[in-house]
Amino acid sequence: MARWQPGAQERLVVAAVDLFTEQGYDATTVAEIAARAGVTRSTFFRYFSDKREVLVAGQATLSRLLAEGIAQAPQGASPLEAVAAGLERASAAMGPVNRDLGPRLKAAIAASAELQERDALKNIGLADAMRDALSARGVPDPTAHLAAELGVLAFKRGYARWSEGERDDATGLAPHALAALEELRTAAGTLG
Amino acid sequence: MARWQPGAQERLVVAAVDLFTEQGYDATTVAEIAARAGVTRSTFFRYFSDKREVLVAGQATLSRLLAEGIAQAPQGASPLEAVAAGLERASAAMGPVNRDLGPRLKAAIAASAELQERDALKNIGLADAMRDALSARGVPDPTAHLAAELGVLAFKRGYARWSEGERDDATGLAPHALAALEELRTAAGTLG
């Protein structure tokens, strides 16, 4: 096995999700994930601290992109317009592999309390990144808190629709995430 | 030690939070928690499956009360009015012990990734309970989803203010949770 191969991280994620789906999270070992991905165990540990972290690969990147998009939104943008800019930027990093992974990822998480917890913490991390970026733009609390939560909901709902949608739909994640955000904005007007 | 004592569950929670704060979550054993609470190890396991579950004691009760309050809100109540009814009902179950525990609970959770994850999952559980109760009232998605998230935020923000507030403030949690919900409602109007 090569000591380093391009795309090793992505292959490890796909291998892990496949194995979690096939035989369960608890029964899957790091050695099996590495073997399926065609890399050594030590290569696995160059990318991830343990098998659970594979499931939230990209959390740091997503957080950074969401925050960058929010920071770079036009000066007069509303809180939700800034969130939309963050979603657009983060969506651009999500490609066909992320899309194909969606349903299996969802099944693996649904089947493991441990993965549900890690996933919940990931969502809090994404919300915190957006909230900090909104605060840095001068958006006061609790508006920044609320706008960040809407951003996470929109990202999750948009991702679910994108990854469960028709396979011949060539659009990326962005339009789905933005449509979900728009729905939430409308829903916010009907809370009473 | 008595085989059963009134208030054992509450004492176990207080003992666990105290020990987590004093010596850290990882270093604390079930045996130590039981000893501090003045009960046997087997009494501990009558209430909790492991030491981590102590931190989310009451999640099932809170979920039930939030859902009941929402279900019993007047027929013409808006989604957020129904959520307010849920918050009022759940708040009534939170007494002085819950209040005093707040700052130590917060410190213990902040110091342990494992507890942060369990806490994140607890919040998802509370949101799901409210969302289901709102759906049962005929509130469509994503309004139900959003109103439930606002309910969780209001409960968390209200609890933080209540438990960190002046000790001579004799009011319960309810007014703090309802004030937080009202702030979020106002903030929802400024999202843009």
Chai-1 contact restraints between the chains, C-beta under 6 A:
chainA,res_idxA,chainB,res_idxB,connection_type,confidence,min_distance_angstrom,max_distance_angstrom,comment,restraint_id
A,S78,B,G192,contact,1.0,0.0,6.0,A-B,restraint_1
A,P79,B,L191,contact,1.0,0.0,6.0,A-B,restraint_2
A,P79,B,G192,contact,1.0,0.0,6.0,A-B,restraint_3
A,L80,B,L191,contact,1.0,0.0,6.0,A-B,restraint_4
A,L80,B,G192,contact,1.0,0.0,6.0,A-B,restraint_5
A,E81,B,G192,contact,1.0,0.0,6.0,A-B,restraint_6
A,Q116,B,L121,contact,1.0,0.0,6.0,A-B,restraint_7
A,E117,B,E117,contact,1.0,0.0,6.0,A-B,restraint_8
A,E117,B,L121,contact,1.0,0.0,6.0,A-B,restraint_9
A,A120,B,A120,contact,1.0,0.0,6.0,A-B,restraint_10
A,A120,B,L121,contact,1.0,0.0,6.0,A-B,restraint_11
A,A120,B,I124,contact,1.0,0.0,6.0,A-B,restraint_12
A,L121,B,Q116,contact,1.0,0.0,6.0,A-B,restraint_13
A,L121,B,E117,contact,1.0,0.0,6.0,A-B,restraint_14
A,L121,B,A120,contact,1.0,0.0,6.0,A-B,restraint_15
A,I124,B,A120,contact,1.0,0.0,6.0,A-B,restraint_16
A,P142,B,E183,contact,1.0,0.0,6.0,A-B,restraint_17
A,P142,B,L184,contact,1.0,0.0,6.0,A-B,restraint_18
A,P142,B,A187,contact,1.0,0.0,6.0,A-B,restraint_19
A,T143,B,A187,contact,1.0,0.0,6.0,A-B,restraint_20
A,T143,B,T190,contact,1.0,0.0,6.0,A-B,restraint_21
A,L146,B,L184,contact,1.0,0.0,6.0,A-B,restraint_22
A,L146,B,A187,contact,1.0,0.0,6.0,A-B,restraint_23
A,A147,B,L191,contact,1.0,0.0,6.0,A-B,restraint_24
A,E149,B,E149,contact,1.0,0.0,6.0,A-B,restraint_25
A,E183,B,P142,contact,1.0,0.0,6.0,A-B,restraint_26
A,L184,B,P142,contact,1.0,0.0,6.0,A-B,restraint_27
A,L184,B,L146,contact,1.0,0.0,6.0,A-B,restraint_28
A,A187,B,P142,contact,1.0,0.0,6.0,A-B,restraint_29
A,A187,B,T143,contact,1.0,0.0,6.0,A-B,restraint_30
A,A187,B,L146,contact,1.0,0.0,6.0,A-B,restraint_31
A,A188,B,A188,contact,1.0,0.0,6.0,A-B,restraint_32
A,T190,B,T143,contact,1.0,0.0,6.0,A-B,restraint_33
A,L191,B,P79,contact,1.0,0.0,6.0,A-B,restraint_34
A,L191,B,L80,contact,1.0,0.0,6.0,A-B,restraint_35
A,L191,B,A147,contact,1.0,0.0,6.0,A-B,restraint_36
A,G192,B,S78,contact,1.0,0.0,6.0,A-B,restraint_37
A,G192,B,P79,contact,1.0,0.0,6.0,A-B,restraint_38
A,G192,B,L80,contact,1.0,0.0,6.0,A-B,restraint_39
A,G192,B,E81,contact,1.0,0.0,6.0,A-B,restraint_40
